[in-house]
């Protein structure tokens, strides 16, 4: 019995000493306001900044579209902790739908241009 208690105590102590998840604390839509997410698709890099709970702006900081900038109205839902589904329509008519896996640093992207749909993925990170 003492051995079982010592074993249980040891396991609990070990689990309690594990490093804490060092995520960026994005658990609610409000956690995004004022934050910038960097998206990287190959050589193209975009900064998406959440201005409010319904508006964002993005800027191409590297790649073919460098210098492009737009303000957008978005909607989002949390699919799970650190996993966001977000959608917006761009001024040029492109519909953007994305799943952001913040913990893994991956964005899954679907673009709608007229009736043509494309998909791809990229890397993301929350900027300090």
N, CA, C and O atoms as CSV, one atom per row, in Angstrom:
chain,resi,resn,atom,element,x,y,z
A,1,UNK,N,N,0.829,-1.195,0.000
A,1,UNK,CA,C,0.000,0.000,0.000
A,1,UNK,C,C,0.873,1.258,0.000
A,1,UNK,O,O,0.598,2.200,-0.744
A,2,UNK,N,N,1.928,1.282,0.833
A,2,UNK,CA,C,2.816,2.438,0.871
A,2,UNK,C,C,3.506,2.627,-0.467
A,2,UNK,O,O,3.707,3.756,-0.914
A,3,UNK,N,N,3.872,1.515,-1.111
A,3,UNK,CA,C,4.538,1.596,-2.405
A,3,UNK,C,C,3.597,2.216,-3.452
A,3,UNK,O,O,4.021,3.033,-4.269
A,4,UNK,N,N,2.317,1.817,-3.418
A,4,UNK,CA,C,1.334,2.371,-4.348
A,4,UNK,C,C,1.149,3.865,-4.118
A,4,UNK,O,O,1.062,4.631,-5.077
A,5,UNK,N,N,1.087,4.288,-2.857
A,5,UNK,CA,C,0.945,5.713,-2.559
A,5,UNK,C,C,2.174,6.495,-3.010
A,5,UNK,O,O,2.044,7.583,-3.571
A,6,UNK,N,N,3.357,5.952,-2.772
A,6,UNK,CA,C,4.583,6.620,-3.213
A,6,UNK,C,C,4.632,6.726,-4.734
A,6,UNK,O,O,5.039,7.753,-5.279
A,7,UNK,N,N,4.217,5.662,-5.413
A,7,UNK,CA,C,4.184,5.680,-6.875
A,7,UNK,C,C,3.222,6.758,-7.377
A,7,UNK,O,O,3.572,7.544,-8.258
A,8,UNK,N,N,2.013,6.794,-6.819
A,8,UNK,CA,C,1.009,7.782,-7.213
A,8,UNK,C,C,1.520,9.194,-6.958
A,8,UNK,O,O,1.377,10.067,-7.815
A,9,UNK,N,N,2.114,9.429,-5.793
A,9,UNK,CA,C,2.681,10.736,-5.469
A,9,UNK,C,C,3.773,11.112,-6.461
A,9,UNK,O,O,3.840,12.259,-6.902
A,10,UNK,N,N,4.620,10.165,-6.811
A,10,UNK,CA,C,5.700,10.418,-7.774
A,10,UNK,C,C,5.166,10.795,-9.138
A,10,UNK,O,O,5.674,11.714,-9.780
A,11,UNK,N,N,4.126,10.077,-9.587
A,11,UNK,CA,C,3.524,10.394,-10.885
A,11,UNK,C,C,2.925,11.796,-10.863
A,11,UNK,O,O,3.142,12.578,-11.788
A,12,UNK,N,N,2.169,12.120,-9.809
A,12,UNK,CA,C,1.555,13.443,-9.705
A,12,UNK,C,C,2.608,14.542,-9.651
A,12,UNK,O,O,2.441,15.591,-10.273
A,13,UNK,N,N,3.672,14.313,-8.924
A,13,UNK,CA,C,4.757,15.284,-8.828
A,13,UNK,C,C,5.411,15.485,-10.194
A,13,UNK,O,O,5.695,16.615,-10.593
A,14,UNK,N,N,5.647,14.393,-10.903
A,14,UNK,CA,C,6.250,14.477,-12.231
A,14,UNK,C,C,5.354,15.242,-13.188
A,14,UNK,O,O,5.832,16.104,-13.925
A,15,UNK,N,N,4.056,14.937,-13.188
A,15,UNK,CA,C,3.126,15.642,-14.067
A,15,UNK,C,C,3.053,17.120,-13.727
A,15,UNK,O,O,2.955,17.958,-14.624
A,16,UNK,N,N,3.099,17.445,-12.465
A,16,UNK,CA,C,3.031,18.838,-12.036
A,16,UNK,C,C,4.257,19.631,-12.429
A,16,UNK,O,O,4.202,20.859,-12.495
A,17,UNK,N,N,5.374,18.950,-12.695
A,17,UNK,CA,C,6.619,19.624,-13.050
A,17,UNK,C,C,6.826,19.731,-14.561
A,17,UNK,O,O,7.839,20.269,-15.008
A,18,UNK,N,N,5.879,19.227,-15.348
A,18,UNK,CA,C,6.006,19.315,-16.791
A,18,UNK,C,C,5.922,20.771,-17.207
A,18,UNK,O,O,5.211,21.553,-16.575
A,19,UNK,N,N,6.641,21.154,-18.269
A,19,UNK,CA,C,6.551,22.544,-18.717
A,19,UNK,C,C,5.135,22.881,-19.148
A,19,UNK,O,O,4.433,22.056,-19.732
A,20,UNK,N,N,4.729,24.101,-18.852
A,20,UNK,CA,C,3.398,24.569,-19.226
A,20,UNK,C,C,3.365,24.847,-20.726
A,20,UNK,O,O,4.386,25.171,-21.334
A,21,UNK,N,N,2.171,24.714,-21.314
A,21,UNK,CA,C,1.989,25.044,-22.710
A,21,UNK,C,C,2.311,26.525,-22.881
A,21,UNK,O,O,1.760,27.366,-22.170
A,22,UNK,N,N,3.188,26.844,-23.805
A,22,UNK,CA,C,3.602,28.236,-24.002
A,22,UNK,C,C,2.883,28.844,-25.198
A,22,UNK,O,O,3.494,29.561,-25.991
A,23,UNK,N,N,1.580,28.561,-25.335
A,23,UNK,CA,C,0.825,29.116,-26.450
A,23,UNK,C,C,0.693,30.630,-26.286
A,23,UNK,O,O,1.101,31.203,-25.275
A,24,UNK,N,N,0.131,31.241,-27.277
A,24,UNK,CA,C,0.010,32.695,-27.289
A,24,UNK,C,C,-1.267,33.203,-26.648
A,24,UNK,O,O,-1.598,34.381,-26.785
A,25,UNK,N,N,-1.998,32.329,-25.945
A,25,UNK,CA,C,-3.177,32.764,-25.230
A,25,UNK,C,C,-4.313,33.203,-26.116
A,25,UNK,O,O,-5.051,34.116,-25.746
A,26,UNK,N,N,-4.486,32.592,-27.273
A,26,UNK,CA,C,-5.584,32.933,-28.176
A,26,UNK,C,C,-6.701,31.924,-27.929
A,26,UNK,O,O,-6.768,30.879,-28.576
A,27,UNK,N,N,-7.567,32.252,-26.990
A,27,UNK,CA,C,-8.647,31.343,-26.610
A,27,UNK,C,C,-10.034,31.910,-26.888
A,27,UNK,O,O,-11.016,31.167,-26.903
A,28,UNK,N,N,-10.121,33.212,-27.106
A,28,UNK,CA,C,-11.404,33.862,-27.383
A,28,UNK,C,C,-11.184,34.887,-28.493
A,28,UNK,O,O,-10.049,35.291,-28.744
A,29,UNK,N,N,-12.252,35.308,-29.154
A,29,UNK,CA,C,-12.083,36.341,-30.189
A,29,UNK,C,C,-11.433,37.620,-29.653
A,29,UNK,O,O,-10.674,38.281,-30.361
A,30,UNK,N,N,-11.732,37.957,-28.421
A,30,UNK,CA,C,-11.158,39.167,-27.831
A,30,UNK,C,C,-9.637,39.082,-27.707
A,30,UNK,O,O,-8.954,40.107,-27.729
A,31,UNK,N,N,-9.108,37.870,-27.579
A,31,UNK,CA,C,-7.657,37.694,-27.474
A,31,UNK,C,C,-6.934,38.082,-28.758
A,31,UNK,O,O,-5.725,38.313,-28.739
A,32,UNK,N,N,-7.657,38.155,-29.874
A,32,UNK,CA,C,-7.052,38.509,-31.155
A,32,UNK,C,C,-6.951,40.012,-31.369
A,32,UNK,O,O,-6.084,40.474,-32.110
A,33,UNK,N,N,-7.831,40.779,-30.730
A,33,UNK,CA,C,-7.888,42.218,-30.985
A,33,UNK,C,C,-6.551,42.866,-30.635
A,33,UNK,O,O,-6.027,42.717,-29.531
A,34,UNK,N,N,-6.020,43.593,-31.625
A,34,UNK,CA,C,-4.731,44.251,-31.469
A,34,UNK,C,C,-3.546,43.359,-31.781
A,34,UNK,O,O,-2.407,43.825,-31.756
A,35,UNK,N,N,-3.781,42.096,-32.072
A,35,UNK,CA,C,-2.697,41.143,-32.359
A,35,UNK,C,C,-2.486,41.042,-33.871
A,35,UNK,O,O,-3.404,41.278,-34.656
A,36,UNK,N,N,-1.270,40.689,-34.260
A,36,UNK,CA,C,-0.927,40.479,-35.658
A,36,UNK,C,C,-0.456,39.051,-35.848
A,36,UNK,O,O,0.368,38.544,-35.087
A,37,UNK,N,N,-0.994,38.410,-36.879
A,37,UNK,CA,C,-0.564,37.068,-37.251
A,37,UNK,C,C,0.207,37.182,-38.559
A,37,UNK,O,O,-0.268,37.787,-39.521
A,38,UNK,N,N,1.388,36.600,-38.585
A,38,UNK,CA,C,2.178,36.565,-39.808
A,38,UNK,C,C,1.874,35.271,-40.550
A,38,UNK,O,O,1.988,34.179,-39.994
A,39,UNK,N,N,1.487,35.412,-41.809
A,39,UNK,CA,C,1.207,34.287,-42.692
A,39,UNK,C,C,2.370,34.163,-43.672
A,39,UNK,O,O,2.823,35.170,-44.215
A,40,UNK,N,N,2.855,32.960,-43.904
A,40,UNK,CA,C,3.899,32.757,-44.901
A,40,UNK,C,C,3.484,31.647,-45.858
A,40,UNK,O,O,3.226,30.512,-45.457
A,41,UNK,N,N,3.429,32.012,-47.130
A,41,UNK,CA,C,3.152,31.064,-48.209
A,41,UNK,C,C,4.360,31.110,-49.139
A,41,UNK,O,O,4.417,31.963,-50.025
A,42,UNK,N,N,5.304,30.232,-48.959
A,42,UNK,CA,C,6.523,30.275,-49.763
A,42,UNK,C,C,7.247,31.591,-49.527
A,42,UNK,O,O,7.590,31.921,-48.391
A,43,UNK,N,N,7.481,32.344,-50.598
A,43,UNK,CA,C,8.179,33.632,-50.490
A,43,UNK,C,C,7.246,34.772,-50.081
A,43,UNK,O,O,7.713,35.849,-49.710
A,44,UNK,N,N,5.951,34.546,-50.143
A,44,UNK,CA,C,4.982,35.595,-49.811
A,44,UNK,C,C,4.693,35.613,-48.315
A,44,UNK,O,O,4.437,34.573,-47.707
A,45,UNK,N,N,4.737,36.812,-47.730
A,45,UNK,CA,C,4.467,36.984,-46.304
A,45,UNK,C,C,3.442,38.104,-46.142
A,45,UNK,O,O,3.560,39.177,-46.735
A,46,UNK,N,N,2.438,37.820,-45.323
A,46,UNK,CA,C,1.372,38.778,-45.038
A,46,UNK,C,C,1.270,38.979,-43.533
A,46,UNK,O,O,1.468,38.043,-42.759
A,47,UNK,N,N,0.964,40.195,-43.127
A,47,UNK,CA,C,0.655,40.490,-41.728
A,47,UNK,C,C,-0.825,40.819,-41.649
A,47,UNK,O,O,-1.306,41.737,-42.313
A,48,UNK,N,N,-1.540,40.059,-40.829
A,48,UNK,CA,C,-2.973,40.264,-40.623
A,48,UNK,C,C,-3.152,40.757,-39.193
A,48,UNK,O,O,-2.820,40.050,-38.242
A,49,UNK,N,N,-3.676,41.968,-39.042
A,49,UNK,CA,C,-3.865,42.572,-37.729
A,49,UNK,C,C,-5.358,42.708,-37.455
A,49,UNK,O,O,-6.110,43.216,-38.287
A,50,UNK,N,N,-5.773,42.249,-36.286
A,50,UNK,CA,C,-7.178,42.291,-35.881
A,50,UNK,C,C,-7.441,43.614,-35.166
A,50,UNK,O,O,-6.988,43.826,-34.041
A,51,UNK,N,N,-8.178,44.500,-35.834
A,51,UNK,CA,C,-8.442,45.836,-35.300
A,51,UNK,C,C,-9.603,45.842,-34.306
A,51,UNK,O,O,-9.610,46.626,-33.356
A,52,UNK,N,N,-10.580,44.967,-34.527
A,52,UNK,CA,C,-11.736,44.863,-33.633
A,52,UNK,C,C,-12.275,43.442,-33.737
A,52,UNK,O,O,-11.652,42.575,-34.350
A,53,UNK,N,N,-13.440,43.213,-33.132
A,53,UNK,CA,C,-14.010,41.867,-33.211
A,53,UNK,C,C,-14.695,41.604,-34.548
A,53,UNK,O,O,-15.250,40.524,-34.751
A,54,UNK,N,N,-14.665,42.581,-35.471
A,54,UNK,CA,C,-15.248,42.376,-36.799
A,54,UNK,C,C,-14.390,42.912,-37.940
A,54,UNK,O,O,-14.691,42.643,-39.103
A,55,UNK,N,N,-13.333,43.660,-37.643
A,55,UNK,CA,C,-12.501,44.230,-38.708
A,55,UNK,C,C,-11.036,43.865,-38.518
A,55,UNK,O,O,-10.543,43.721,-37.399
A,56,UNK,N,N,-10.364,43.722,-39.648
A,56,UNK,CA,C,-8.931,43.457,-39.664
A,56,UNK,C,C,-8.332,44.205,-40.839
A,56,UNK,O,O,-9.048,44.674,-41.723
A,57,UNK,N,N,-7.028,44.309,-40.841
A,57,UNK,CA,C,-6.335,44.782,-42.029
A,57,UNK,C,C,-5.157,43.858,-42.286
A,57,UNK,O,O,-4.557,43.315,-41.358
A,58,UNK,N,N,-4.839,43.692,-43.551
A,58,UNK,CA,C,-3.712,42.858,-43.928
A,58,UNK,C,C,-2.782,43.651,-44.836
A,58,UNK,O,O,-3.197,44.573,-45.539
A,59,UNK,N,N,-1.516,43.264,-44.798
A,59,UNK,CA,C,-0.507,43.899,-45.638
A,59,UNK,C,C,0.452,42.835,-46.122
A,59,UNK,O,O,0.928,42.007,-45.345
A,60,UNK,N,N,0.733,42.863,-47.417
A,60,UNK,CA,C,1.748,41.980,-47.987
A,60,UNK,C,C,3.106,42.618,-47.712
A,60,UNK,O,O,3.377,43.719,-48.190
A,61,UNK,N,N,3.962,41.941,-46.948
A,61,UNK,CA,C,5.262,42.517,-46.590
A,61,UNK,C,C,6.415,41.890,-47.373
A,61,UNK,O,O,7.545,42.375,-47.309
A,62,UNK,N,N,6.132,40.808,-48.116
A,62,UNK,CA,C,7.151,40.183,-48.970
A,62,UNK,C,C,6.431,39.398,-50.062
A,62,UNK,O,O,5.292,38.967,-49.885
A,63,UNK,N,N,7.107,39.221,-51.184
A,63,UNK,CA,C,6.538,38.451,-52.284
A,63,UNK,C,C,5.983,39.341,-53.381
A,63,UNK,O,O,6.182,40.556,-53.376
A,64,UNK,N,N,5.281,38.717,-54.328
A,64,UNK,CA,C,4.769,39.415,-55.504
A,64,UNK,C,C,3.813,40.555,-55.177
A,64,UNK,O,O,3.767,41.548,-55.902
A,65,UNK,N,N,3.055,40.427,-54.103
A,65,UNK,CA,C,2.070,41.462,-53.755
A,65,UNK,C,C,2.597,42.476,-52.745
A,65,UNK,O,O,1.822,43.258,-52.195
A,66,UNK,N,N,3.897,42.472,-52.497
A,66,UNK,CA,C,4.468,43.358,-51.482
A,66,UNK,C,C,3.908,44.775,-51.625
A,66,UNK,O,O,3.891,45.346,-52.716
A,67,UNK,N,N,3.450,45.329,-50.498
A,67,UNK,CA,C,2.892,46.678,-50.490
A,67,UNK,C,C,1.373,46.713,-50.552
A,67,UNK,O,O,0.768,47.732,-50.219
A,68,UNK,N,N,0.743,45.613,-50.975
A,68,UNK,CA,C,-0.719,45.583,-51.012
A,68,UNK,C,C,-1.250,45.655,-49.584
A,68,UNK,O,O,-0.669,45.084,-48.661
A,69,UNK,N,N,-2.366,46.368,-49.419
A,69,UNK,CA,C,-2.930,46.602,-48.091
A,69,UNK,C,C,-4.435,46.754,-48.239
A,69,UNK,O,O,-4.909,47.439,-49.145
A,70,UNK,N,N,-5.183,46.118,-47.353
A,70,UNK,CA,C,-6.646,46.270,-47.373
A,70,UNK,C,C,-7.204,46.132,-45.966
A,70,UNK,O,O,-6.618,45.474,-45.107
A,71,UNK,N,N,-8.352,46.770,-45.750
A,71,UNK,CA,C,-9.138,46.569,-44.536
A,71,UNK,C,C,-10.292,45.651,-44.899
A,71,UNK,O,O,-10.873,45.776,-45.977
A,72,UNK,N,N,-10.625,44.735,-44.012
A,72,UNK,CA,C,-11.669,43.748,-44.296
A,72,UNK,C,C,-12.591,43.597,-43.086
A,72,UNK,O,O,-12.208,43.885,-41.952
A,73,UNK,N,N,-13.809,43.143,-43.356
A,73,UNK,CA,C,-14.743,42.735,-42.318
A,73,UNK,C,C,-14.725,41.218,-42.285
A,73,UNK,O,O,-14.841,40.578,-43.330
A,74,UNK,N,N,-14.583,40.630,-41.106
A,74,UNK,CA,C,-14.463,39.180,-40.998
A,74,UNK,C,C,-15.472,38.620,-40.010
A,74,UNK,O,O,-16.058,39.348,-39.209
A,75,UNK,N,N,-15.658,37.298,-40.089
A,75,UNK,CA,C,-16.372,36.537,-39.070
A,75,UNK,C,C,-15.472,35.360,-38.715
A,75,UNK,O,O,-14.727,34.850,-39.552
A,76,UNK,N,N,-15.557,34.939,-37.447
A,76,UNK,CA,C,-14.743,33.792,-37.042
A,76,UNK,C,C,-15.461,32.969,-36.003
A,76,UNK,O,O,-16.363,33.442,-35.312
A,77,UNK,N,N,-15.041,31.740,-35.913
A,77,UNK,CA,C,-15.523,30.791,-34.909
A,77,UNK,C,C,-14.330,30.006,-34.405
A,77,UNK,O,O,-13.424,29.685,-35.175
A,78,UNK,N,N,-14.322,29.699,-33.131
A,78,UNK,CA,C,-13.325,28.792,-32.585
A,78,UNK,C,C,-13.842,27.372,-32.777
A,78,UNK,O,O,-14.920,27.032,-32.288
A,79,UNK,N,N,-13.082,26.547,-33.483
A,79,UNK,CA,C,-13.449,25.151,-33.693
A,79,UNK,C,C,-13.026,24.297,-32.509
A,79,UNK,O,O,-13.684,23.315,-32.165
A,80,UNK,N,N,-11.929,24.681,-31.900
A,80,UNK,CA,C,-11.362,24.023,-30.725
A,80,UNK,C,C,-10.374,25.011,-30.138
A,80,UNK,O,O,-10.132,26.073,-30.712
A,81,UNK,N,N,-9.811,24.666,-29.011
A,81,UNK,CA,C,-8.813,25.552,-28.402
A,81,UNK,C,C,-7.659,25.743,-29.384
A,81,UNK,O,O,-7.099,24.764,-29.876
A,82,UNK,N,N,-7.304,26.982,-29.669
A,82,UNK,CA,C,-6.204,27.339,-30.557
A,82,UNK,C,C,-6.469,26.988,-32.026
A,82,UNK,O,O,-5.534,26.936,-32.825
A,83,UNK,N,N,-7.739,26.748,-32.388
A,83,UNK,CA,C,-8.097,26.448,-33.779
A,83,UNK,C,C,-9.263,27.341,-34.185
A,83,UNK,O,O,-10.342,27.280,-33.595
A,84,UNK,N,N,-9.031,28.167,-35.195
A,84,UNK,CA,C,-9.984,29.200,-35.595
A,84,UNK,C,C,-10.389,28.997,-37.050
A,84,UNK,O,O,-9.553,28.688,-37.899
A,85,UNK,N,N,-11.677,29.173,-37.330
A,85,UNK,CA,C,-12.180,29.254,-38.702
A,85,UNK,C,C,-12.537,30.713,-38.941
A,85,UNK,O,O,-13.323,31.294,-38.193
A,86,UNK,N,N,-11.964,31.306,-39.978
A,86,UNK,CA,C,-12.187,32.724,-40.262
A,86,UNK,C,C,-12.496,32.911,-41.743
A,86,UNK,O,O,-11.961,32.206,-42.598
A,87,UNK,N,N,-13.373,33.877,-42.031
A,87,UNK,CA,C,-13.782,34.158,-43.410
A,87,UNK,C,C,-13.902,35.661,-43.609
A,87,UNK,O,O,-14.355,36.385,-42.723
A,88,UNK,N,N,-13.488,36.120,-44.791
A,88,UNK,CA,C,-13.741,37.501,-45.183
A,88,UNK,C,C,-13.790,37.592,-46.709
A,88,UNK,O,O,-13.293,36.709,-47.407
A,89,UNK,N,N,-14.389,38.656,-47.212
A,89,UNK,CA,C,-14.427,38.938,-48.645
A,89,UNK,C,C,-13.552,40.136,-48.927
A,89,UNK,O,O,-13.687,41.176,-48.283
A,90,UNK,N,N,-12.649,39.994,-49.892
A,90,UNK,CA,C,-11.726,41.082,-50.207
A,90,UNK,C,C,-12.319,42.034,-51.240
A,90,UNK,O,O,-13.220,41.666,-51.993
A,91,UNK,N,N,-11.804,43.256,-51.266
A,91,UNK,CA,C,-12.302,44.285,-52.178
A,91,UNK,C,C,-12.188,43.847,-53.637
A,91,UNK,O,O,-12.978,44.283,-54.475
A,92,UNK,N,N,-11.216,42.990,-53.949
A,92,UNK,CA,C,-11.032,42.529,-55.326
A,92,UNK,C,C,-11.960,41.369,-55.685
A,92,UNK,O,O,-11.860,40.809,-56.776
A,93,UNK,N,N,-12.872,41.002,-54.761
A,93,UNK,CA,C,-13.843,39.957,-55.024
A,93,UNK,C,C,-13.443,38.565,-54.552
A,93,UNK,O,O,-14.250,37.639,-54.641
A,94,UNK,N,N,-12.242,38.392,-54.060
A,94,UNK,CA,C,-11.798,37.079,-53.583
A,94,UNK,C,C,-12.427,36.792,-52.230
A,94,UNK,O,O,-12.395,37.634,-51.333
A,95,UNK,N,N,-12.999,35.602,-52.083
A,95,UNK,CA,C,-13.511,35.135,-50.804
A,95,UNK,C,C,-12.448,34.298,-50.121
A,95,UNK,O,O,-11.922,33.358,-50.718
A,96,UNK,N,N,-12.128,34.620,-48.892
A,96,UNK,CA,C,-11.082,33.928,-48.133
A,96,UNK,C,C,-11.727,33.150,-46.994
A,96,UNK,O,O,-12.491,33.706,-46.205
A,97,UNK,N,N,-11.417,31.866,-46.915
A,97,UNK,CA,C,-11.837,31.029,-45.788
A,97,UNK,C,C,-10.620,30.272,-45.300
A,97,UNK,O,O,-9.915,29.642,-46.089
A,98,UNK,N,N,-10.370,30.333,-43.999
A,98,UNK,CA,C,-9.160,29.736,-43.450
A,98,UNK,C,C,-9.439,29.025,-42.136
A,98,UNK,O,O,-10.322,29.409,-41.369
A,99,UNK,N,N,-8.664,27.983,-41.904
A,99,UNK,CA,C,-8.588,27.367,-40.594
A,99,UNK,C,C,-7.176,27.624,-40.101
A,99,UNK,O,O,-6.200,27.231,-40.740
A,100,UNK,N,N,-7.078,28.292,-38.947
A,100,UNK,CA,C,-5.782,28.590,-38.344
A,100,UNK,C,C,-5.557,27.643,-37.176
A,100,UNK,O,O,-6.312,27.656,-36.203
A,101,UNK,N,N,-4.532,26.832,-37.272
A,101,UNK,CA,C,-4.119,25.961,-36.183
A,101,UNK,C,C,-2.952,26.670,-35.502
A,101,UNK,O,O,-1.792,26.478,-35.868
A,102,UNK,N,N,-3.271,27.474,-34.526
A,102,UNK,CA,C,-2.275,28.332,-33.888
A,102,UNK,C,C,-1.208,27.500,-33.195
A,102,UNK,O,O,-0.022,27.821,-33.269
A,103,UNK,N,N,-1.618,26.443,-32.528
A,103,UNK,CA,C,-0.667,25.614,-31.791
A,103,UNK,C,C,0.380,24.985,-32.710
A,103,UNK,O,O,1.556,24.912,-32.354
A,104,UNK,N,N,-0.041,24.533,-33.885
A,104,UNK,CA,C,0.887,23.892,-34.827
A,104,UNK,C,C,1.516,24.886,-35.798
A,104,UNK,O,O,2.463,24.546,-36.507
A,105,UNK,N,N,0.988,26.128,-35.834
A,105,UNK,CA,C,1.549,27.141,-36.715
A,105,UNK,C,C,1.232,26.921,-38.184
A,105,UNK,O,O,2.061,27.184,-39.055
A,106,UNK,N,N,0.001,26.428,-38.458
A,106,UNK,CA,C,-0.396,26.136,-39.835
A,106,UNK,C,C,-1.706,26.846,-40.158
A,106,UNK,O,O,-2.617,26.899,-39.332
A,107,UNK,N,N,-1.787,27.390,-41.371
A,107,UNK,CA,C,-3.042,27.932,-41.892
A,107,UNK,C,C,-3.438,27.090,-43.097
A,107,UNK,O,O,-2.627,26.823,-43.984
A,108,UNK,N,N,-4.705,26.678,-43.111
A,108,UNK,CA,C,-5.294,25.967,-44.249
A,108,UNK,C,C,-6.195,26.978,-44.941
A,108,UNK,O,O,-7.131,27.501,-44.337
A,109,UNK,N,N,-5.910,27.252,-46.207
A,109,UNK,CA,C,-6.493,28.377,-46.908
A,109,UNK,C,C,-7.335,27.914,-48.090
A,109,UNK,O,O,-6.888,27.079,-48.876
A,110,UNK,N,N,-8.557,28.450,-48.224
A,110,UNK,CA,C,-9.394,28.254,-49.406
A,110,UNK,C,C,-9.737,29.630,-49.942
A,110,UNK,O,O,-10.166,30.508,-49.194
A,111,UNK,N,N,-9.548,29.815,-51.236
A,111,UNK,CA,C,-9.868,31.083,-51.889
A,111,UNK,C,C,-10.928,30.839,-52.951
A,111,UNK,O,O,-10.867,29.859,-53.693
A,112,UNK,N,N,-11.899,31.743,-53.015
A,112,UNK,CA,C,-12.960,31.672,-54.008
A,112,UNK,C,C,-12.837,32.885,-54.910
A,112,UNK,O,O,-12.992,34.022,-54.466
A,113,UNK,N,N,-12.552,32.627,-56.201
A,113,UNK,CA,C,-12.462,33.681,-57.215
A,113,UNK,C,C,-13.546,33.402,-58.236
A,113,UNK,O,O,-13.401,32.503,-59.063
A,114,UNK,N,N,-14.632,34.164,-58.189
A,114,UNK,CA,C,-15.782,33.858,-59.038
A,114,UNK,C,C,-16.339,32.508,-58.610
A,114,UNK,O,O,-16.793,32.351,-57.477
A,115,UNK,N,N,-16.304,31.530,-59.518
A,115,UNK,CA,C,-16.751,30.182,-59.183
A,115,UNK,C,C,-15.577,29.212,-59.117
A,115,UNK,O,O,-15.781,28.000,-59.051
A,116,UNK,N,N,-14.360,29.727,-59.134
A,116,UNK,CA,C,-13.158,28.901,-59.066
A,116,UNK,C,C,-12.619,28.893,-57.634
A,116,UNK,O,O,-12.442,29.940,-57.010
A,117,UNK,N,N,-12.364,27.686,-57.136
A,117,UNK,CA,C,-11.874,27.539,-55.764
A,117,UNK,C,C,-10.464,26.962,-55.797
A,117,UNK,O,O,-10.170,26.049,-56.569
A,118,UNK,N,N,-9.594,27.511,-54.945
A,118,UNK,CA,C,-8.251,26.951,-54.787
A,118,UNK,C,C,-7.979,26.764,-53.304
A,118,UNK,O,O,-8.615,27.390,-52.457
A,119,UNK,N,N,-7.028,25.898,-53.006
A,119,UNK,CA,C,-6.678,25.666,-51.604
A,119,UNK,C,C,-5.166,25.548,-51.473
A,119,UNK,O,O,-4.448,25.321,-52.448
A,120,UNK,N,N,-4.721,25.705,-50.271
A,120,UNK,CA,C,-3.300,25.584,-49.975
A,120,UNK,C,C,-3.096,25.736,-48.480
A,120,UNK,O,O,-4.049,25.921,-47.723
A,121,UNK,N,N,-1.861,25.657,-48.070
A,121,UNK,CA,C,-1.561,25.867,-46.656
A,121,UNK,C,C,-0.284,26.678,-46.540
A,121,UNK,O,O,0.475,26.828,-47.497
A,122,UNK,N,N,-0.073,27.187,-45.362
A,122,UNK,CA,C,1.110,27.986,-45.098
A,122,UNK,C,C,1.446,27.935,-43.625
A,122,UNK,O,O,0.834,27.199,-42.851
A,123,UNK,N,N,2.423,28.724,-43.257
A,123,UNK,CA,C,2.858,28.808,-41.872
A,123,UNK,C,C,2.319,30.097,-41.254
A,123,UNK,O,O,2.213,31.123,-41.927
A,124,UNK,N,N,1.978,30.033,-39.963
A,124,UNK,CA,C,1.564,31.238,-39.257
A,124,UNK,C,C,2.306,31.325,-37.926
A,124,UNK,O,O,2.763,30.327,-37.369
A,125,UNK,N,N,2.401,32.554,-37.445
A,125,UNK,CA,C,2.915,32.786,-36.096
A,125,UNK,C,C,2.350,34.104,-35.593
A,125,UNK,O,O,2.122,35.041,-36.358
A,126,UNK,N,N,2.131,34.148,-34.291
A,126,UNK,CA,C,1.657,35.377,-33.666
A,126,UNK,C,C,2.873,36.273,-33.446
A,126,UNK,O,O,3.861,35.846,-32.847
A,127,UNK,N,N,2.803,37.492,-33.922
A,127,UNK,CA,C,3.923,38.417,-33.720
A,127,UNK,C,C,3.838,39.029,-32.324
A,127,UNK,O,O,2.750,39.230,-31.785
A,128,UNK,N,N,5.001,39.321,-31.750
A,128,UNK,CA,C,5.000,39.924,-30.400
A,128,UNK,C,C,4.450,41.341,-30.417
A,128,UNK,O,O,4.379,41.988,-29.373
